[in-house]
Amino acid sequence: MQQSAVKGQRLIALFVLGCLLFNYPVLSLFNVPAVAFGVPVLYAYIFVAWALLVGLMALVVEARR
C-alpha cells in the first residue's frame, strides 16, 4: 500500500476520533459544575482534546515511514 494512502487512512481515523470526542454524549460527561486548574472542566476537556488531535495530526503528517 502506498505511503500516502496509509497517511490518508490515519487522517480519516483522526477525523472520526475528533467527531467522537466533540459529540454530545462525550461532552455531556464533562459538563459538570467543577473546575480543574481554575478552568471549568468542560473548557479544559475541549482544549486538551483539541491539543491531542493537533498533536496526533502532526505525528501522522510528519511521519517519515
Helices and strands as residue ranges (DSSP letters): H 3-21, H 24-29, E 35-36, E 39-40, H 41-62
